[in-house]
Amino acid sequence: MKKLFRTNLVPVGPSPSMYDLRSLARNEPENFVAKIQAGVDAGKLRLDQIRNWPALYQGLGDVQVPVSLEIGGARRSIMASAFPILTGTLAIAAINDAYNEVPSIGGNLVTEFEDPKKVTTIAAVHALDKQVDEIKPGDDYPEISAAEEKVEIRHKENGRRLSIHADSIAENEIADIVSRINALGLIAGEWVEEQTLSRVTDHYGSKSSAAEPYVYRPNGVGTALYSATANMPGTRAPSGTRVNSNALQDETDLAAARTVLRAMKNARGRRINIPWSEVLIVVPDALLEKLMKILRSELVPGVFNEYSMWGPGGMFNIPVERVQSSPKLDDLSSSAWYMGAFRQQFTRKWKLRFEYVTLGTDTQAYLNSRIAFQARIAWDVEIGATDYVFTIQSLSGTTAPADEA
């Protein structure tokens, strides 16, 4: 017999005890929600532990428990069936787990913040020095001015929902119920990752026939972020932000990208100093092996006894944790690659963090068509570039990724 482990909720084994869950809801209705949540938070009560959905539905469907909601700015307590409370709490935990299991690099390339506005304006204030290197006795200290550059970050709403019919519960379709609930988190994770990678590469805004969505919007105007033209997209990028004909073959290609990166300037026309410890190299999966060979090669291939500045121990070596790669980048381009301090340049704005809503039998849907359980996830996120001097795009030729094929 398998040993039970206990939470502050109910005894839990391979499957939660329906008797104890019903007893808790009937005898301690005011504590039901809190104890269910505590069991979930402790990791000891999970959706896939439910092996008998008909028993759960029959045991909790007719038991009412109080639920606290915020309505019109005030907290109100309403009565609801214990079944959707339990399954909803378990579903939200499962959706979160599924979302977190999606492999992603997007979060490593952006700085995140929350803002409820549809259009967020961020001002980058650059100090303009007077170029005075000494103050004579009795002279006033010169006052610096500020040139304010504003960029816009917009929003993009998305979401998914599911409905589970009472027949699915009555027939105990465990695999179908669990897989569809998990799918909400997986789908959300995939969309957010793909959106993030599409933006930091400015896939559409930097193609030859530039188009929405742009990642860089100075003063609200969509502008190509990556350009091989000098002083584009602004005069602080004297060599541009793109290196053409710079396929990732050896250490000289990395050096070429670094040369453009270290030419970037501040508002006073002086070079900026990007800490090398913050620089990432971002490559599609097709280039990952090539990059790792370069970074792990102590000597310059084909040159006798010359140590590589990019190899182990070299001044410009990038440790593996600062190499970011994803097969999803291959869908955008299998040859374009990037170097820079991404988090200094890209911001991921959440207008709406993941919002979950679950409903049970106390709904119109159950009256109309016996929909016993519903779940919905929604989110609103967009990525924007707040500057253009911190990342470099390298192409194997002269064709922008979105113009390939």
Buried (B, 14 or more C-beta within 10 A) or exposed (E): EEEEEEBEBBEBEEEBBBEBBBBBBBEEBEBBBEBBBBBBEEEBBBBBEBEBBEBBBBBBBBBBBBBEEEEEEEEEEEEBBBBBBBBBBBBBBBBBBBBEEBEBBBEBBBBBEEBEEEBBEBEEEBEEBEEEEEEEEEEEEEEEEEEEBBBBBBBBEBBBEBBBBBEBBBEBBBEEBBEBBBBBBBBBBBBBBBBBBBBBBBBBBBBEEBEEBBBBBBEEEBBBBBBBEEEBBBEBBBBBBBBBEBBBEBBEBBEBBBEBBBBBBBBEEEEBEBEBEEBBBBBBEBBBEBBBEBBEBEEBEEEEEEBBBBBEEBEBBBEEEBBBBBEBBBBBBBBBBBBBBBBBBBBBBBBBEBEBEBBBBBBEBBEEEEBBBBBBBBBBBBBBBBBBBBBBBBBBEEBBBBEBE
